[in-house]
Amino acid sequence: MGTLILWLGWLMFNGGSSGAVVGASGDAAKIAIVNTIISPSAAGIFTFLTKKHITGVGATMRMDFPALTNGILAGLVAITASCDVVAPWAAFVIGILGSVTYSLACRAMNAMKIDDPLDATQVHGCCGVLGVVVVAFFD
């Protein structure tokens, strides 16, 4: 439930950051909102399906719902920097890249034996850096 509330707030944050949401000047807000739906959707589903295979943790788990919620957050963080300047297909790719970045960061933190019970560094730190970098490639 908390992830869905964050996602709703993130929609308003990314859409409202353009400063204008009506008329012709609202085009940036429209694309920002669309991309803020596409990227976390792709990231959440991809993380849900692949995290246990990438990290090797929870391989016997049938469904990893914390991976789904953190994957959604990873997609939100990854798209925020470029939400109003990339095409929807690029938002999908950025979501997948955010998912892979999150899973690889989890694997790296486990290998270094660093305990981050909420995966905050992996979600916000690593996916945030990715989000800033991908603007140069997809804008």
VENKAMO-V143484 format. One record per pair of residues at least 12 apart in sequence whose C-alpha atoms are under 6 Angstrom apart, sorted by sequence separation. I is the first residue (numbers start at 1). J is the second residue. D is the distance in whole Angstrom. If there is no record, write none. Layout:
BEGIN
I	J	D
I	J	D
END
This chain:
BEGIN
15	29	4
15	32	5
105	122	5
14	32	6
15	33	5
48	67	5
47	67	6
48	68	5
75	95	5
78	98	6
102	122	5
102	123	6
11	33	6
75	98	5
44	68	5
47	71	5
74	98	6
44	71	4
43	71	5
44	72	4
71	99	6
43	72	6
98	127	6
40	72	4
43	75	5
40	75	4
39	75	5
40	76	5
35	83	6
74	123	5
78	127	5
42	92	6
78	128	6
81	131	6
32	83	5
77	128	6
81	132	6
32	84	4
39	91	5
43	95	5
47	99	5
51	103	6
55	107	5
79	131	6
31	84	6
35	88	6
39	92	5
42	95	5
43	96	5
74	127	6
78	131	4
82	135	6
86	139	5
38	92	6
85	139	6
40	95	6
28	84	5
35	91	5
39	95	4
43	99	5
END
